[in-house]
Amino acid sequence: MNNENKPQVITITLTGAVKDIKVFLGNHIKGIIFSTWLVGLGYSLNYPSKLLTGVVGGLLGVGLVVMAEKINQYFKARKVNKNN
């Protein structure tokens, strides 16, 4: 019986994470774009031939921060559920 519940839980978690990310991006999209642009601009001023690398690097950095935040929230939620 325990195995039947697992796929559903994973699906709910993934759906929730996608919704959270959409909400987060919706709320912070201007800041994310601006910070990415600043990182890309700063990098391209030092290395003009690597403008694209700077922009991609900025996007990856923002993505990692968002992922780390989501993972942190997920584990906090699990801790709360275990305590109840």
C-alpha positions in Angstrom: 0.0 0.0 0.0 2.9 2.3 0.7 4.3 2.0 -2.8 1.0 3.1 -4.4 1.2 6.5 -2.7 4.8 7.4 -3.7 4.3 8.3 -7.4 1.4 10.6 -6.5 3.4 12.4 -3.8 6.3 12.9 -6.2 3.9 14.3 -8.8 2.3 16.7 -6.3 5.8 17.9 -5.2 6.9 18.5 -8.7 3.7 20.3 -9.6 4.0 22.4 -6.4 7.6 23.2 -7.2 6.7 24.3 -10.7 3.9 26.5 -9.4 6.2 28.0 -6.7 8.9 28.8 -9.3 6.3 30.4 -11.6 5.1 32.6 -8.7 8.6 33.4 -7.7 9.6 34.3 -11.2 6.4 36.4 -11.6 7.2 38.3 -8.4 10.9 38.8 -9.1 11.3 38.7 -12.9 12.4 42.4 -13.1 15.1 41.9 -10.4 16.2 38.7 -12.0 16.5 40.2 -15.5 18.3 43.3 -14.1 20.8 41.3 -12.0 21.5 39.0 -14.9 22.0 42.0 -17.2 24.4 43.6 -14.7 26.5 40.4 -14.3 26.6 40.0 -18.1 27.5 43.7 -18.6 30.2 43.6 -16.0 31.7 40.4 -17.5 31.5 41.8 -21.0 33.3 45.0 -20.0 36.3 42.9 -18.9 36.1 40.4 -21.7 34.2 41.9 -24.7 34.5 38.7 -26.7 32.6 36.8 -24.0 29.4 38.8 -23.8 27.2 35.7 -24.3 29.2 33.7 -21.7 28.6 36.5 -19.2 24.8 36.6 -19.8 24.5 32.8 -19.6 26.6 32.8 -16.4 24.3 35.3 -14.9 21.3 33.2 -15.8 22.9 30.1 -14.3 23.7 32.0 -11.1 20.2 33.2 -10.7 18.9 29.7 -11.4 21.1 28.2 -8.8 19.9 30.7 -6.2 16.3 29.9 -7.0 16.9 26.2 -6.8 18.8 26.4 -3.5 15.9 28.5 -2.1 13.3 25.9 -3.2 15.3 23.0 -1.9 15.7 24.8 1.5 11.9 25.4 1.6 11.2 21.7 0.7 13.4 20.4 3.6 11.9 22.9 6.1 8.4 21.7 5.1 9.5 18.1 5.6 10.9 18.9 9.0 7.6 20.5 10.0 5.6 17.5 8.8 7.8 15.1 10.7 7.4 17.0 13.9 3.6 16.9 13.7 
